[in-house]
Every structure is written in C-alpha cells, then in structure tokens.
C-alpha cells in the first residue's frame, strides 16, 4: 500500500471528525455577540460589537448563504466532507441564524436601557415635546423631504429596483373615502442612505440627556406629505439582501477592469437571498414583497430597527462619554527605527519586526515614502489588496513613478466589497505612470509584500517588507498584524521571482525561503507537519503552534490529526472558522484550539515548528482554507533573525496564556471561556499594549 493510501486509511473520514465551516462561522459571530453582551466591556464598545454582528451577518448571507441557495437551485445534493447536503445545511444555518438575530435584538434592547441610564436615549417622535417636534418637523421638510422619492407599484408602474441591504419602507394605502373592502394600494420608499440614519434631537430644557431619533421614524410620522389624497394604512421597514458574489469571465475578458465594473453593476440585480421585515408587517405588504422577490423561506421578522450596522457610526459620533469607551491606544513607533534618518542604513544592519496596532503603521509608510524620494532607488514593487481611503502609500508610489522610478503595483481588483475603491486606485496609479498589474487569471493576489531595489556602493540591494495584513493604515489601528523588514538575500531573490511570476511569464520558481500558494505552500506545511510527527515518534521535541483566522481545508485537518496521533503537541489559535474537532480520544487529543475575540481583530498569521529542538517560524498572508491554499497567490516567509524569532514566540505564548478573552473549542463544536481559575488574569491584547510585555521573555512550556 502506498504512503498516501496508508495515511488516508489512518484518517477515517467519518462525519464526526469534522465541524461544518458555515456552522463554525456562526459560532464565531456568536462570540462577537458575546462581547456585546459582556458587562465588563465599555458600553459604547458593546454598541460597536453589536454593529459588527450585523455587518458580519450581511456578508455571510450575501456570500455563503447565497452560495448554498445556488447549489439547491442547481439540484446539487452531494454532501460535503462534514456530512451536510446543501438543503440540510441551509435548514441548520437558517435555524441558528434566526436564533442569533433574536438574541442580537434582545441584546440591543438591553444595551439601549443601559445607554439610557448614562443619558443616551433612542426616542420616538410621539415622546418628543413641542419644541423638539418643531425642530424635527423642520429637519424633515428642509433636509429629508427633498431627497425622498415615493414609488408606487401598480399595473402601469412595475416594482422598482430594490438595492441590496438598503432600508426601505413598505407603505399600504387607501384612497380617502374609498370602500375599505377594496384592494389597497402599495408603494415603497427608500430611506436615504446618504443622510444620517440617526438624528440628534435638541436637548430638553434643564436636561443633560442626549436623544436620537431614527430617520425612518421621522419619515413615517410625515408619510402623508408624500401621498396626498391617500391614507396610510401601514408603514413598515424592510431590507433585502442579494447575492453579492461576482461571477467573472476572466479568460474571455479583454479588460479585467471593465469586466469587474460590469459585474459590479450586475450585483445590484443579484438574486434575493434574505428578506428582513419589521415585526408585525401588514399581510398585504408582506405578500407583495414575497411575490416580487420570490422568497418564502429566508424571511427574518425583526423586533427593532433594521440593520444595526449604523450603531458603529453612532458610537463613534457621540461626543463626550469617554468613560464608556476604551482609552485611546498609544501606538509606539518601532524602537529599532525611532529617530532613524536613513531607514535603509538601519535595515542593512538588522531585520525589524513591527507588531500592529501596538506599533505604528507609520514605519511601513515611511519605508515606502523614503524609497519614493531616494535617487538611489531603482524600482519599487508592491501588492495592494485593500487600501484606505486617503492612502499616503498611493501618493508615494505615484510620486516615485512620476520621478522616473520603475514602479510596479499588483492591484487586486477582486477584493470582495473593495472592488470599486481598488479600481479608482488602479486608474490613479496608471495615470501617474505606474505599471499596474491585475494579477493572474483565476487567482486572487492576497500576498502582502513590498520590494525596494536600491543601487548601493557594493551593488544592488533588495529591501523587503512582508506582512500578515493589508497595506491599510486604518485597519492597522484595529487589526493585530505583524510585518517584517529584511534584507536577507534569499528573501530578496524570492521576492523578485514572485513579482516576475505575477507580472510576466516566469516558470514556477524553486523558492529558497518562501512558501507560495497555490504552487507549494500547502505541500510545505504538510511536510512540516509530517516532520514534527517523525520527531515525536523518535522521542525528539515536536510541537506546532499556529495562529491564523480560519481552518477549513480537509487535507490540512487530516494531517494535523495524524500529527496529533503521532504525539505532536499542537496549539492552534484560530479566530474564526475551524473545521477541526480537537480533544477527541484517538484522533486529536493532543490538539487544542483557542479563539480570542477582543478589542482588536486578531488577524496575524504565524506558524511555529519545534523541528526537533531547532525551531522554525514563519509569518504568512494565508489562512488554512482551501481558497487561500489553492485559489490565491499567498506568501509564507521564514523569520531568520534569532532575536525576532524570540519576539514571535512571545506573541504566540501571550495568546496561549490569555484567560480573559480566550475561548477554547470543545469536541462538540462549542466554545467555552478559558477561566483564570485562581491564576493571574491575562488579557493578551492589553498585555501587548505594554510593548515590553511581548519584547521580553514570556515563553513557557
């Protein structure tokens, strides 16, 4: 029997061995909801977490659930490796999602009561006093009314386009003095998305409380101004979610940028996948919506305002109330680069690791900006996946190209929900003279890498930055990510080869340092799993510690099971989806899985291998998902510097020691909080804010 067949036999593919990806994602969003429910979390931060739950569910419905519905419509009945058919999974997903939404709105009401005790109220029009009503009436007539467009639905006027995830009002009308037995009239009205969803009401006399009213409440109170001669029988909100996954014909597209622009326009007409309606919606209005959208079994009745994602802006807009927020983080400039005039001279001496958001993203920006103004720099090459709205990096790259440097930028146009922004950046860069490349057909370029080629006295030198997160200064304040600056020869040569493969017709490279998806990253990782298993079988030190966002590839899960069975101690820190079932006797008893959900989004990808006492460690752009390992250009880079290796170990150990915000995955697929149990409480993110805590030794076990 071949080695492959033996390994396949060793892992019996029974349903109980795996957790379903989509159900695991719902468990992750539940952990986010738990943060909104946590009374120890500052109140306005709880409001933000509640908003994130809504945003997460929107993307889940528009992409993952939309995909399941497509499979059902296509008659696809084959079960996935976790044992679910599309129809069976849809039922389970909708049941859990419905329970989550009910719990989310229960939490919303609890948070509103808590906000009220602090002097922040969501009020209704009828509860306003005369002065406040007058102010709100004026706001409606001066600001809101001119923007509104009532749209009747009848034989002469077909149902208008309803945009995905916009809030609308369904209005049931009767003509004045008409027989109430006659069939009612129906119209819809979009709540303007370009106006504030919430409006601050003037303060009452001798009161310090802050009051807010939702714009749809204000519109409903003035609905008669839009339908003169008719009487509104009911006015209720609804919201439609459409399939948002782009179907690209990359092979046949003469211009990928134009093809994506076309698909973005088509997204407006995506197949309906979810209908949210206000609780108690008029039966006639509900029937009209169900008939138009051809949707019957994915309807959510909402007991509260639709689309709580607006709470994120509210929490950030309210002035004062600092006691209800986290204290602002004081980002440090990396000590190794602080007060350094010439970054290149410093980087020639040693590699530098930067840990965001605890250390500032300015170091990365300064690296690119200094390169753009340095006459000795011959070329800058960079990948861009998601960029902030006013990026200094874009301006620096444009300036470098205008000054005559060779600037190559790989812009990923297919970054979901950032496609339009990336198209705008691509055009701006092209106009500046940059060579803009849209990646490889059929693959998203997700690697995070910058290469600077500089002419120096002893010849050309390559300076490389490799990161685990996007080149985005805004998310670098909210996500935990690490970036490595290095001039290591092998890394530099691999960086050049990687850009040549993406931009040209280079044959697959024999990587000296990198692991690159989709060519060999998974193969290299599995090889390292097997090497650890071999060391364990010989009684030598064997351990795997890995930190990333998601684990859903079956081959990776199976290989981890085999390593566990060989005696390898495996600690996984997986923020989101995890299809591996840990702690199962005879299968995975040597594997632990933790998830940390806290103030910052855990986003870094770090892999550690004990290697028989000669540890290896890597940082990467890739999660252990099928899409990352087989359908994206991803990068895994080794950490060679021994001092930085110790720092990387400290970061991992700090996460493993968290007993405040960490949850541990149980064999049954549920997560339980890691309790301090008499030990000193350790909250890894707050410990990391004290920069010295991860730069000094915390290694244990």
N, C-alpha and C positions, 0 to 999 in steps of 0.2 A: 504494500500500500504506500502511495506517495506521501511525502511530508504534508502537503496541502490537505490531502484526503484525511490523514490522521488528525490534523488539527480541526478539520470540520467535524469529524466524528466526536472529538473531545468536547466540543461545544454543541450540546443537543439543542436544536432550535425549537424549543417549546415556547408557547406564548408567554408563560410565566417568567421567562428570563428577561423580558423587556418591558419598559414603560413606553406608552404611546407619546409621540412628540407633541401633538396638539393638546392632549390632556395634561402633559407636563408643563406646557406653556401656560395653561390656565392656572396651574398650581403656582407658577411664578407670579402671575398677575395677582393672585390671592395674597402672596407675600407682600406685594406692593400695597394692596388694600389694608393689610395688617398694619403697615406703617401709618396709614391714615387713621387707623383706629387706636394707635398707641398713645395713651395719655401722657407718656413721658416725652413725646415728640412735640416741639413748639407748635402752637395751634395753627399759625399760618403756614408752617411747613406741612402739617397734616392736610391742609387745604390743597397744597401743591401735589401731594401724593394722590389725593382723590382725583385731581385733574389728570395725572399720569395714567391712572387706571382706565379712564375714558379714552385717552389717546391710544393707549395700548390695544384696547378692545376694538377701536376703529380699524387699526391696521390689521389686526388678527382677522376680523370679519371680512375686510375688503381683499385680503390676500389668501389666507389659509382656508377660511370657510368658503370663500368663493371657489377655490380650487377643488374642495370636496364636492360642492354642488355641481361643478362642471363634470366631475367624474360620474356622479349619479346620473346626470342628464345623458351622458355618453353611454350609459349602461355598463360601466366598469364595475365588476363585482369582486375582483380578486382581493384577497386580504393582504395587508401589508405585513411586515415581519413582526409587528407587535400583535397581530391577530385580529385586526379590525378591517372590515369591509367599509367602503365609503358611506354606505347607508347606515351601518351600525355606528360608525364613528360620528356621523352627523347627529344622530339622536343623542349620543352621550355628550358630545360637545355642547349642543344646544341646552341640554338639561343643566349642565354645570354652569354654562354662561348665564342662564336665566337666574339661577340661584345667586351667582356673583352680582348681577345687576341689582337684584332685590336687596342684597346685603350692602351694596355700594350706596344705594339711596337711603337705607336705614342709617348708614354712617353719615351721609350728607345731612340728614335731619339732626343727628346728634351734634355734629360739628356746628351747624347753624345755631343750636341752642347754646353751645359753648362760646361762640362768637358774640352772641347777644349779651352774655354775661360780661364780656370785655368791651361792650359798647359798639359792636359792629352788627348791623341788622340788615337782613333782606326783607323788605316790606312790600305790601300790596297797595295798589292805588287807593282802595277804599279806606285804608288805615291812615292815609295822609291827612294833615289838617288843611284848612282852607288856603293858607299861604303856600304850602308845599304843592297842593294840587294846581294852583295857578302857575307856579313855576314849571311844573311838569307839563301842563297844557301848552305853555308857550314853547317849551322844548320840542314837544311833538309837532306843533304847527310850523315852527321855524326850521327845525333840523330833520325830523323824521319824515313827516308827511310828503315833502317834495321828492323824496327818494323812493317812496313806495309805488308799486305797480300791481294793482289787483288784477287777477287773471281769471276770467270766467271760463267755465267748462260747459259747453253745450254742443248741439249739432253743428253749429256754424264755427265754433271755436274749439278745436281739439285740445286735448290735455297738453299743457306746455311742458317744456323740458324741466325736469327737477334735477338740480345739481346734487352730486353726491355729498353727503354729510353737511348739507346746508339745512338750517332750521326754517321751516315753513309753517304757515297757519292754514288749516283747512276750515273754510267758512261755509256753513249751511245757511241758506237764506230763504225767506218767504217774501213775496210781494205784499206790500201793505194792503189790507182789506181783501186779500185773496183767501179763498177757501183753504183752511189748514189741512184738508184731506188731499189737496193737490200735491204732486211730487215736488219736493223742494228744489231750489237752485243751488248750484255748487260752484265755489271759486277757491282758488288758492292764492297765497300771498307770501312772497319770500321775505323773511326777516333780514334786513340789510346786513350783509357780512362786513361791509366797510364802515359801519358805525359801531360804537362801543356796545357790547352786549349788555352791560350793566351801566346804570346812570346814577350818579350820586345826587341824592335829594338834599335841598337846602336844610341846614341844621334848624331844629326847632328852637324856639326861644328858651333860654336858660337850660339848654341841654348840650351835653358834650358827645352824645352818641352820633355815630355815623350811620346813615341809612342809604340803602341802594335799592333800586327797582330795576327789574329786567325789562329790556326794550320790548319784548313780546307782550308783556303785561300792559305796557303803555299803549301799544298798538291795539290790543284787544279792547281797551277802555274807550278808544276813539274809532272803533271799527265803522260806526255809522257815517263818519265823514268820507268813507271810501265807497259806500254802497247806498247812496241816497235813493229813497223810494223803496227800499227793501229793509226788512227787519232781520237781524242776525239771530238765527235760532241757536247756533253754537259756533264757538271759535276755539279750536284746539290745535296744538302744535304737533307736527310730525317731522320725521327726518328719515331720509333714505340713504342707505349705503350701497354703492355699486362695486362691481368687480373692478379692482384697480390694477390688476396685473397686466403689464404690457405684453402684447404678442408681436414680437419683432421679426421681420423677414430680413435678417442681416445679410444673408447670402445674396438676395436679389436686390438689395437697396443700393442704388448708385451713390447716395449720400446718406450716411448713417444719421447725421444731424437732422436732416429733413425727414427721415423716416420716423425718428423719435418724436419730432414736433407733430407729425401726423397722428401718431399713436396717442400722444397726449390729448389732442383734440378729441379722438375717439373715446378716450377714457370717460368723457362726460356722458357718453351713452352706454357705459358699461352695464352689464346685466345686473338688475337689482338682486341683492343678496340678503339685505336686512331692512326691515321697516320698524322704526320706533314711533310710537304714538303716545300721546298724552292719555293718562288713565281716565277712563270714562268717556272716550271719544264717541261722538254721535254715531249710531249704527250706519246711517246713510253715508256719512263721510268716510267711515272705515271701509264700507263696501266699495265706494268709488276708488279708494286708494288700492285696495287689494286687487280689484279688477284691472286697473291701469298698469300696475307693476307686476301683475301675475305672480303674486306672492301670497302664500297661505300658511306656511309652517315655520316662518322665521320672523315672527312679529313680537316685538317687545312692548309691553304696556308699561309706561314709565310713570311712577308716582313722584313727580318732581320735575324740575326744569330739564329739558332735553340737552344733551351734550354738555357735560360738566367740565369739558376741557377749558372753558372760559375761566375757570377758577384759577388757573395758573397766572393769567394776566391780572386778575383781581388781587391775588396775594402779593404780586409784585408792585401793584399800583398804589395800594393804600399807604398813605404817608403816616409816619409815626409807627406806633405799636412795635417798636424794635424788640420789646420783651417777648413778643410772640414769634420771633424768628431766630434762626441760628445766627450767632455772631459772624460777621464777615470773615472769610478766610484770609489770612495774611500770607500771600504767596511769596516765597523766597526766591530770589534769583540764585541759580545754582552756584554754590560757593566756589567750585572749581573754576568758574568763568567770571565771577564777580570782579569788577574793576579791571577786567582784561581788555585792553585796547584792540589787540590783534588776536581774534579768536583762532585763526589758523596756526599761529605760532604755539598757542596753548595746546591745540588738538594734536599737533605734531608730537608733543611730549607725552600725552596720555589720552586714553579714551575717557569719555564723560557720559555718565548716565543721568537722565533727567526724569523725575517722577512727578507727573501731573496728577491732581491740581495743586499738590503741596509745593511744587516748584513751578515757576512761571514758564508759560509757553513763549515768553519774550526771547528766551535763549534760542529757540528754533527760528523765530522771525529774524532775530539779529544775525544768525548764521546765513540765512538766505540774503538778507539785505546787504550784509558786508560783502558777500560774494558778488552781488549785483553791481557794486560800486568799485570793485577791486580790478585794476587793469591787468593784473597777473592771472585772473580767472579767464579761462578759455571757453568753458562750457558749464552750463547748469542743466541738469535733467531731474525731473520731478514727477511724481504721480499725485493726482488730485482726485479724491473721491467725494468728499463733502467739505465745502469751504464756507466760511462765514460770510455774512452779507457785505462787509466792508473790509476785505482781507488785505492786509499790508503785504502779504506774500504775492498776491496777484500784481499789485503795483510794482513790487521789486522785480518780478520776472519780466513784466512789460518794460521796465526801465532798462534792464540788462539787455533785452533784445534790441531795443532802440539804440543802445550804445554800441551794438555790433557783436555782442557775445552770441555764441551758439546756445540757444535756449530751447529745450525740448520738454514739452509738458504732455503727459498722458492724462487726459481728462476722461473720467468715466461718466459717459452720458446716461448710462443705465442705472445710476444710483437711485433706488426707488424713492419717489416723492421729492427728490432733489434734481430731477431731470431738467426742469426749466431754468433753475439757477445755474446749473452747470453749462447749459447751452449758452447762457449770457456770458459766463466767464470765458468759454471757448472762443466766442466771437471777439471778445475784447483782447484776448491774448493773440489771436491771429492777426488782428489789426495792428498790433504792436510789433509784429514780425517774429513771434514765437512759432516754432514748429509744433503744431498741436496734433496729437495722435489720439484716436478714439479707442485704442485697444485692439484686441483680437476678436475676430468673428466668433460668436457663440460663447465668449468668456467675458466676465466682468473683471476688470483690473482693480483688485482690492488691496494690493500690496501698498505699504506706506514707506516710501524711500525717496531720498534726495541725494544726488551725486553732484559734487562740485569738482571739476578738473582744473588744476591750477599749475601754471608754469613757475617752477622754483629753480634755485641755483643748481641743484643736483638733479634736475629733470622734472618730468611731470609727476604730480602727486594727486591722488584721489582722496577727497574728504567725503565721508558718507554719513548720513543720518538715517537710521531705520527706526520706525515706531510701531507701536501696537494700536495707535488710534489715528484719526484723520488729522490732516493739517488744517485744523479749525480752532482759532483762538478762543471762540466762545465755548465750545464743548470741552475744551481743555481746562476750563474752570469748573466743569460739572462732572467730568468723567475721570476715573482713575486710569491713567495710561503711563507707559514708560517709553522713553526714546533713548537711543544710543548713538553718540557721535564717535566715529572711529576712523582711523587712517590705516587699519590693518590691511596688508597687501592682498590677502585672499578675498576679504570682503570687498575691497575696491574692484578687483578683477571680476568678481561675480556680479557686482552692481553694473559694471559696463556691459557684461554679457546679457544681463536681464533686460536692460533697456534695448539692446540690439535685437533681442528676440521679440520684444513687444512692438518695436517700431519698424523692423526690417524682416528679412527672410533668413535669419540665422537658424542653423540646425540646433537641436537641443544641446545645451552646454553640459559639460562634465563639471558640475558645481564643486568647488573646493571647500566652500564654507556654508553656502545657503542650502536650504531645502525649499523647493519651489513647487507649488501646485499650479496646474494639475499633473505635472510630469512625475515628480518623485517625492513630494513631501510626505504623503501617506505611507509610501514604501519605507522611507527613512524612519518615520515614527514607529511603525510596526517593527522594523528591525531593532530599534532601541528597546521596545517592549520585550522582544524575544531575547535580547542580550541580557536584560535585567533578570528574566526568568532563568536563563542559563547560569548567571552568577548565583541566584538564590539556590538553585539545585546543587551547586558546589559549595554552599555554605559561605559564600562571599557576600559582602554588603550589597544589598539590592533594594532600591526604593525608587518610586516615581511620585513626584509632586507636580501637579499641573493645575494652572489657573486659567480659565477662559470663560466664554459666555454660554456655549451650548455644546452638547454631546448627543448626536443623533445618528451617526454613521454606524451601521450594524457591524461592519468589519472591525472598526476600532473598538467597539464594545466587546466583541468576541475575543479580541486579542488581549484586552485588559482582563477579562475573565480568566483567560489561560495563564496570564502572568500572576494573577492572584492565586490560582490553584498551584502554581509552582513555588509560592511562598513570598512573592514580592509584596512589600507593603506599599499600598497605593493610596494617596490622599489627593482627591480631586476637589477643587474649589470652583464650582460651576454656578454662575449667577442665575442662569435661566433654565432652558430645556435640558433635561438629562434623561436619556432612554435606558441608561444602565441602572440595574437594580442592585444596590450594594447590600453587603451583610448577609447574603443568602448562603447557608452552610453548603459546602462542597462546590460552590460556584464563585462567590465573591466575598467570602468572609474577611479577606484582607483589604477590602476596598472601603473607604469612607468617602462620602460626598457631602460637601457643605455649600451653602448658598449664603451670601452676605448681601442684604438689601439695607441701605443706609442713606445718609445724606447725599453721597455721590454715587453715580452709576459705576459699578465695578466693570471695567472694560478691558483691562490689560490681559494679554495672553503670555504666560510664562511657563516654560516646561523645564523640569529638573529631573536628571537621571543620575543615580548614585554611581553606576558604572564600576562596581567592584571596589569602590574607595577612591576613584579618580573622577569626581563629579563633572558632569557636563550640564550646561544650561543654555536655554535659547529664549529669545523673545520672538513673537510672531504676530502677523496680521490675521491669522486664520483661527477659527473655531474648529472643533472636531465634528463638523457637519458634512454631509455628502456634497452640498453645494459649494462649500469652501474648498474641499479637497479634490473635487473633480470638475467643477464648472467655473472656477475663478482663478485668476492669477494671484497667488498668495505667496508670502515670503516668511521663512523661518531663518533667523540669523543667530549664530552662536555668540555667546559672551566669552571672550578670551581673557580679558583683564581679571586677575585674581581678586583685586580689591572690589571691583564691580560685581564679581561673582558672589562675594560675601554679602554685598548690599542686596542682590537679587534674592539670596536665601533669606535674608532678614525680612524682606517684603512678603515672601511666601509664609514664613513662620508666624509673622504678625497676623496674617489672615487665619492661619490654623489655630491661633490662640484666642481668637475672638470668641467671647462668651456672652456678648450683649446683643449683637445684631446678626449673629450667625444662626442659621437653621441647618439641621442635619437631616439628610434624606434617609427615610426608613425603608426597609424592604418592601413595605406595602405601597410605596409611592407617595406617601405623605411626608411632610416636613415637620420637625419638632425643633423648638428653640434649644440652642446649647445653653445650659444653665451654668452659672458660675459655681454653684454648689459649694459655697464656702471659700472658693478661690477669689483672688482679687479680680474685680470686673475689668475686662479688657475689651475696649471698643476699638477695633483696628484702625478705622479711619481717623478717629480722634487722636489715637496714639501717633499716627503718621503725621498729623498736623504739627506735632512737636518733632521737627525734622530729624533731630538727633536720635529719635526712637528707632528709626529704621536704618540709620547710618552706623549705629552702634550694634554690638552683637546681641541678638535675641534668640539665636539658634538653640533649639532644644531637640533632643531625640533624633 
